[in-house]
């Protein structure tokens, strides 16, 4: 998607910043406004912000097996301590998914036992 955006904005815009308008960096306020507007248009009821999207990216990356070191580099963290926040989030996610699978297995087991009793 980044490649598509850079191709869309054209090579005539030479900047170290991803989002520019009239050759200048777009302000954080503008980005926050655009993100909120897109979230509303998508029908999202929760509060969406650029920072929340950053958290989502990091959490998804760790849940999919990306190393903490790579996530730290991606997010520009100077210390792994900051990145460990996402490891705790991932642990909670793994725990919830584990419990969910256990519930499903318990339900299947109960169903099988009930089926045997009725025979």
C-alpha positions in Angstrom: 0.0 0.0 0.0 2.9 2.3 0.7 4.3 1.7 -2.7 0.9 2.5 -4.2 0.7 5.8 -2.2 4.1 6.9 -3.2 3.4 6.1 -6.9 0.1 8.0 -6.6 1.6 11.1 -5.1 4.3 11.1 -7.8 8.1 11.3 -7.8 8.1 15.1 -8.2 7.4 15.3 -4.5 10.7 14.6 -2.9 10.4 14.5 0.9 11.5 12.3 3.8 7.9 12.5 5.0 5.2 10.1 3.8 2.4 12.6 3.8 3.0 16.0 2.3 0.9 18.8 1.0 2.3 21.5 -1.2 5.8 20.2 -0.4 5.4 20.4 3.3 4.8 17.8 6.0 1.2 17.3 6.9 0.4 18.2 10.5 -0.6 15.6 13.1 -3.9 17.4 13.5 -4.7 16.9 9.8 -3.8 13.2 10.0 -5.9 12.7 13.1 -8.8 14.4 11.4 -8.5 12.2 8.3 -8.2 9.0 10.3 -11.4 9.9 12.3 -13.3 10.8 9.2 -12.3 7.5 7.5 -13.2 5.5 10.7 -16.6 7.2 10.7 -17.2 6.5 7.0 -16.3 2.9 7.7 -18.9 2.8 10.4 -16.5 2.2 13.3 -18.0 3.0 16.6 -14.8 3.0 18.7 -12.4 5.9 18.9 -9.8 5.6 16.2 -6.6 7.6 16.2 -3.2 7.3 14.5 -1.7 6.2 17.8 -4.3 3.4 18.2 -3.6 2.3 14.6 0.1 2.1 15.6 -0.8 -0.1 18.6 -2.9 -2.3 16.4 -0.1 -2.7 13.9 2.4 -3.7 16.7 -0.1 -6.1 18.4 -0.9 -7.8 15.1 2.8 -8.1 14.3 3.6 -9.7 17.6 0.6 -12.0 17.4 1.8 -13.2 14.0 5.3 -14.0 15.3 7.3 -10.9 14.5 10.2 -10.5 16.9 10.2 -7.8 19.6 13.5 -6.5 18.1 11.9 -6.1 14.7 8.8 -4.4 16.2 11.0 -2.0 18.2 12.8 -1.1 15.0 9.6 -0.6 13.1 8.1 1.6 15.8 11.4 3.5 16.4 11.7 2.4 20.0 15.1 3.0 21.6 14.4 0.4 24.3 12.8 -3.0 24.2 11.0 -2.0 27.5 8.6 0.2 25.4 8.0 -2.7 23.0 7.3 -5.2 25.9 3.9 -3.4 26.2 2.9 -5.2 23.1 4.1 -8.6 24.4 1.8 -8.2 27.4 -1.1 -7.4 25.0 -0.2 -10.5 22.9 -0.1 -12.6 26.1 -3.7 -11.5 26.9 -4.7 -12.2 23.3 -3.2 -15.7 23.4 -4.9 -16.3 26.7 -8.3 -15.3 25.4 -7.9 -17.4 22.3 -6.8 -20.4 24.4 -9.9 -20.1 26.6 -12.1 -19.7 23.6 -10.7 -22.9 22.1 -11.1 -24.7 25.4 -14.8 -23.7 25.5 -15.3 -24.9 22.0 -13.6 -28.2 22.8 -15.7 -28.6 26.0 -18.8 -28.0 24.0 -17.8 -30.6 21.4 -17.0 -33.1 24.1 -20.3 -32.5 25.9 -22.1 -33.0 22.6 -20.3 -36.3 22.0 -21.0 -37.6 25.5 -24.7 -36.6 25.1 -24.8 -38.4 21.8 -23.4 -41.6 23.3 -25.8 -41.5 26.2 -28.8 -41.3 23.8 -27.7 -44.4 21.9 
